[in-house]
Amino acid sequence: MGSLMAKHLLDKGHSVTVYDLNKSAVNELVKQGAKNASHVSELGEKCKRVFTMLPTPEIVTQTYTGPDGLLSKATPATVLIDSSTIDPGTAQAVHRAAAEKNVKFFDAPVAGAVPAARAGTLVFMVGGDKKDIEELLEPYLLCMGTSVYACGPIGSGCVAKLCNNMMLGISMLGLSEALLLGKNFGLDPKMVSAIINKGSGRCWSSEIYNPEPGIVPTAPSTNGYQGGFKTNLLYKDLGLAAKVAREVCSPTPLGALTHEVYRLLMQSDGFQEKDFSVIYKFLSKKV
């Protein structure tokens, strides 16, 4: 996700410096004109805007507030934007640490997954002051996406993203059940998908990310469920959504059930690193 986003900034004429533990991703961007930072703290010291895209709340905390993290050398001229999918509490904690150094921090997770990151059509959900978002962030965000929503105070963008990903997990599970029901009766999954996409069951998973291999050529299912959005990351997001739901006493029975089904998937060998649409393959083995 991060490398695809960085490429759009490069293509729009921005000077981009990158850092990642994945050196192959860094090297590919350097070939396209990016500069390579020697350490993550160098980004906080030298860049006017720093975007991070990281897998877990713990890694976000360490990257920003660790001894050699972004805040160790960031200045008031630095604006920090985290596009990771994390809980609002972590975003608020990083914001407080940044404020102590008079550095602006925003949570700005994205929707649209890898296809939107590649196409430059991401949707940004941002927590922070609306005027600051419009003036300091939008010119950069719109290089990588098509929509920017100012969701409210710091942490609000995180909650909006967790709502989206909880719905994503629920819809993928429901679609997988529906396709398997038709398939086990003898119906062609391609035909069932076409009917769903013409009917009231249409959703992003059925149109863009169909879990039956071969129906959508660009979907991870057609590539052996490789690439895309890993199962372990969706499982993490469902857990974070459950955490927020408990904190605000919000009922999420379908979210909880989907989290439990993905927990079973996580305990099955070979599925954790696959795209989350592999739930379809997992359920087909249980029938």
C-alpha positions as CSV (number, residue, x, y, z in Angstrom):
1,M,0.0,0.0,0.0
2,G,2.7,2.5,1.0
3,S,4.8,1.9,-2.1
4,L,1.8,2.4,-4.4
5,M,0.9,5.6,-2.6
6,A,4.4,6.9,-2.8
7,K,4.5,6.3,-6.5
8,H,1.5,8.6,-7.0
9,L,3.3,11.4,-5.1
10,L,6.3,10.9,-7.4
11,D,4.2,10.9,-10.5
12,K,2.6,14.2,-9.4
13,G,6.0,15.8,-9.2
14,H,6.7,15.7,-5.5
15,S,10.1,15.0,-4.0
16,V,9.8,11.8,-2.1
17,T,12.1,10.1,0.4
18,V,11.2,6.6,1.5
19,Y,12.1,4.2,4.3
20,D,11.0,0.6,4.8
21,L,12.3,-2.6,6.2
22,N,11.3,-4.2,2.9
23,K,14.4,-3.1,0.9
24,S,13.0,-4.4,-2.4
25,A,10.1,-2.0,-2.2
26,V,12.5,0.8,-1.4
27,N,14.8,0.0,-4.2
28,E,11.9,-0.1,-6.7
29,L,10.9,3.4,-5.7
30,V,14.4,4.7,-5.8
31,K,14.6,3.5,-9.4
32,Q,11.6,5.7,-10.1
33,G,13.1,8.8,-8.6
34,A,12.6,8.6,-4.8
35,K,15.4,9.1,-2.3
36,N,16.3,6.5,0.3
37,A,16.4,7.4,4.0
38,S,19.0,5.7,6.1
39,H,16.6,5.6,9.2
40,V,13.0,6.3,9.9
41,S,14.0,9.3,12.1
42,E,15.6,10.9,9.1
43,L,12.1,11.3,7.6
44,G,10.9,13.3,10.7
45,E,14.0,15.5,10.5
46,K,14.0,16.3,6.7
47,C,10.5,15.9,5.3
48,K,7.7,18.4,5.5
49,R,5.1,15.7,5.3
50,V,5.6,12.2,6.6
51,F,3.1,9.4,5.7
52,T,3.2,6.1,7.4
53,M,1.4,2.9,6.5
54,L,2.1,0.2,9.1
55,P,0.5,-3.1,10.1
56,T,-0.3,-2.9,13.9
57,P,-0.8,-0.3,16.6
58,E,2.3,-1.5,18.4
59,I,4.5,-0.9,15.4
60,V,2.9,2.6,14.9
61,T,3.7,3.5,18.5
62,Q,7.3,2.3,18.2
63,T,7.8,4.1,14.8
64,Y,6.6,7.4,16.2
65,T,7.6,7.4,19.8
66,G,10.4,5.0,20.1
67,P,14.0,6.2,21.0
68,D,14.9,6.6,17.4
69,G,11.4,7.1,16.1
70,L,9.9,9.9,13.9
71,L,9.3,12.2,16.9
72,S,12.9,12.0,18.0
73,K,14.0,14.4,15.3
74,A,10.7,15.9,14.1
75,T,10.4,19.7,14.2
76,P,7.3,22.0,14.3
77,A,7.7,22.3,10.5
78,T,6.9,18.5,10.2
79,V,3.4,17.3,9.6
80,L,2.9,13.6,10.5
81,I,0.1,11.6,8.8
82,D,-0.6,7.9,9.8
83,S,-2.6,5.9,7.3
84,S,-2.4,2.7,9.2
85,T,-5.5,0.9,10.4
86,I,-5.2,1.2,14.2
87,D,-7.4,1.9,17.3
88,P,-8.3,5.5,18.2
89,G,-6.5,5.2,21.5
90,T,-3.2,4.6,19.8
91,A,-3.7,7.6,17.5
92,Q,-4.6,9.8,20.4
93,A,-1.5,8.7,22.3
94,V,0.8,9.5,19.4
95,H,-1.0,12.8,18.9
96,R,-0.3,13.8,22.5
97,A,3.4,12.8,22.1
98,A,3.6,14.9,19.0
99,A,1.8,17.9,20.6
100,E,4.5,17.9,23.3
101,K,7.0,18.7,20.6
102,N,4.6,21.2,18.9
103,V,4.3,18.8,15.9
104,K,1.0,18.2,14.1
105,F,-0.2,14.6,13.8
106,F,-3.3,13.2,12.0
107,D,-4.8,9.8,11.7
108,A,-5.7,9.3,8.0
109,P,-6.5,5.6,7.2
110,V,-7.7,4.7,3.7
111,A,-10.4,2.6,2.1
112,G,-10.2,0.9,-1.3
113,A,-7.4,-1.6,-0.6
114,V,-4.7,-2.4,-3.1
115,P,-6.7,-1.8,-6.3
116,A,-7.5,1.8,-5.2
117,A,-3.9,2.4,-4.0
118,R,-2.7,1.3,-7.4
119,A,-5.3,3.4,-9.3
120,G,-4.9,6.5,-7.1
121,T,-8.5,6.4,-6.0
122,L,-8.2,5.9,-2.3
123,V,-10.7,7.3,0.2
124,F,-9.1,9.1,3.2
125,M,-10.8,9.3,6.5
126,V,-9.0,11.9,8.6
127,G,-9.1,12.8,12.3
128,G,-8.0,16.3,13.2
129,D,-8.9,19.9,12.8
130,K,-10.9,20.4,9.6
131,K,-9.1,23.6,8.5
132,D,-5.7,22.0,9.0
133,I,-6.8,18.9,7.0
134,E,-7.9,21.1,4.1
135,E,-4.8,23.3,4.1
136,L,-2.0,21.0,5.2
137,L,-3.1,17.6,4.0
138,E,-5.6,17.7,1.1
139,P,-3.2,18.8,-1.6
140,Y,-1.1,15.6,-0.9
141,L,-4.0,13.2,-0.2
142,L,-5.7,14.0,-3.4
143,C,-2.5,13.0,-5.3
144,M,-3.2,9.5,-4.0
145,G,-7.0,9.4,-3.7
146,T,-10.2,11.0,-4.8
147,S,-12.0,11.7,-1.5
148,V,-11.0,13.2,1.8
149,Y,-13.4,13.1,4.8
150,A,-12.7,15.2,7.9
151,C,-14.3,12.8,10.4
152,G,-13.8,14.7,13.7
153,P,-11.2,14.8,16.5
154,I,-8.0,12.8,16.4
155,G,-8.9,9.1,16.4
156,S,-12.1,9.6,14.4
157,G,-10.5,8.5,11.2
158,C,-9.5,5.3,12.8
159,V,-13.0,4.5,14.0
160,A,-14.4,5.3,10.5
161,K,-11.9,2.9,9.0
162,L,-12.7,0.2,11.5
163,C,-16.4,0.6,10.6
164,N,-15.5,0.1,7.0
165,N,-13.4,-2.9,7.5
166,M,-15.9,-4.6,9.8
167,M,-18.5,-4.2,7.1
168,L,-15.9,-5.5,4.5
169,G,-15.4,-8.7,6.6
170,I,-19.1,-9.2,7.1
171,S,-19.9,-8.7,3.4
172,M,-17.1,-11.1,2.3
173,L,-18.3,-13.8,4.7
174,G,-21.9,-13.3,3.6
175,L,-21.0,-13.4,-0.1
176,S,-18.9,-16.5,0.4
177,E,-21.8,-18.3,2.1
178,A,-24.2,-17.2,-0.7
179,L,-21.9,-18.4,-3.5
180,L,-21.2,-21.7,-1.8
181,L,-25.0,-22.3,-1.2
182,G,-25.6,-21.9,-5.0
183,K,-22.5,-23.9,-5.9
184,N,-23.4,-26.8,-3.6
185,F,-26.9,-26.9,-5.2
186,G,-25.2,-27.1,-8.7
187,L,-25.4,-23.4,-9.8
188,D,-22.5,-21.8,-11.6
189,P,-20.8,-19.3,-9.2
190,K,-20.2,-16.9,-12.2
191,M,-24.0,-16.8,-12.9
192,V,-24.9,-16.4,-9.2
193,S,-22.3,-13.5,-9.0
194,A,-23.9,-11.9,-12.1
195,I,-27.3,-12.1,-10.5
196,I,-26.1,-10.7,-7.2
197,N,-24.4,-7.8,-9.1
198,K,-27.6,-7.0,-10.9
199,G,-29.7,-7.4,-7.7
200,S,-29.9,-6.0,-4.2
201,G,-27.1,-8.2,-2.9
202,R,-24.5,-6.2,-4.9
203,C,-21.4,-5.1,-2.9
204,W,-17.7,-4.3,-3.4
205,S,-16.8,-7.9,-2.6
206,S,-19.0,-9.3,-5.3
207,E,-18.1,-6.7,-8.0
208,I,-14.4,-6.0,-7.4
209,Y,-13.1,-8.8,-5.1
210,N,-15.1,-11.9,-5.9
211,P,-13.7,-14.8,-3.9
212,E,-14.5,-17.5,-6.6
213,P,-11.4,-17.8,-8.7
214,G,-11.7,-16.7,-12.3
215,I,-14.7,-14.4,-12.1
216,V,-12.8,-11.2,-11.6
217,P,-9.4,-11.4,-13.3
218,T,-7.8,-8.8,-11.0
219,A,-9.1,-10.3,-7.7
220,P,-6.6,-12.1,-5.5
221,S,-8.7,-15.2,-5.7
222,T,-7.8,-15.6,-9.3
223,N,-4.1,-15.4,-8.3
224,G,-4.2,-18.2,-5.7
225,Y,-5.4,-15.7,-3.1
226,Q,-2.0,-14.0,-3.2
227,G,-1.5,-10.3,-2.6
228,G,-4.3,-8.0,-1.6
229,F,-5.4,-7.7,2.0
230,K,-4.0,-10.4,4.2
231,T,-6.2,-12.4,6.4
232,N,-4.2,-11.7,9.6
233,L,-4.6,-8.0,9.0
234,L,-8.4,-8.2,8.6
235,Y,-8.5,-10.4,11.8
236,K,-6.6,-7.7,13.6
237,D,-9.0,-5.0,12.4
238,L,-12.0,-7.0,13.4
239,G,-10.5,-7.3,16.9
240,L,-9.9,-3.5,17.0
241,A,-13.5,-2.9,16.0
242,A,-14.7,-5.2,18.8
243,K,-12.5,-3.3,21.2
244,V,-14.0,0.0,20.2
245,A,-17.5,-1.5,20.3
246,R,-17.0,-2.6,23.9
247,E,-15.7,0.8,24.9
248,V,-18.8,2.6,23.6
249,C,-21.3,-0.2,24.3
250,S,-22.3,-0.5,20.7
251,P,-23.9,-3.8,19.6
252,T,-22.0,-5.6,16.8
253,P,-23.4,-9.2,16.7
254,L,-22.4,-9.8,13.1
255,G,-19.0,-8.2,13.6
256,A,-18.4,-10.5,16.5
257,L,-19.5,-13.5,14.5
258,T,-17.3,-12.6,11.6
259,H,-14.4,-12.1,14.0
260,E,-14.9,-15.6,15.3
261,V,-15.1,-17.2,11.9
262,Y,-11.8,-15.5,10.9
263,R,-10.3,-16.7,14.2
264,L,-11.0,-20.2,13.1
265,L,-9.4,-19.3,9.7
266,M,-6.3,-18.0,11.5
267,Q,-5.9,-21.3,13.3
268,S,-5.8,-23.2,10.0
269,D,-2.4,-23.7,8.4
270,G,-1.7,-21.8,5.2
271,F,-4.4,-19.3,5.4
272,Q,-3.1,-16.5,7.6
273,E,-0.9,-14.9,4.9
274,K,-3.5,-15.3,2.1
275,D,-5.9,-12.6,1.0
276,F,-8.9,-12.4,3.3
277,S,-11.2,-13.6,0.5
278,V,-9.7,-17.1,1.1
279,I,-12.5,-17.4,3.7
280,Y,-14.5,-18.8,0.7
281,K,-12.0,-21.6,0.2
282,F,-11.9,-22.3,3.9
283,L,-15.7,-22.6,4.1
284,S,-15.8,-24.8,1.0
285,K,-13.6,-27.3,2.8
286,K,-16.0,-27.3,5.8
287,V,-19.1,-28.2,3.7
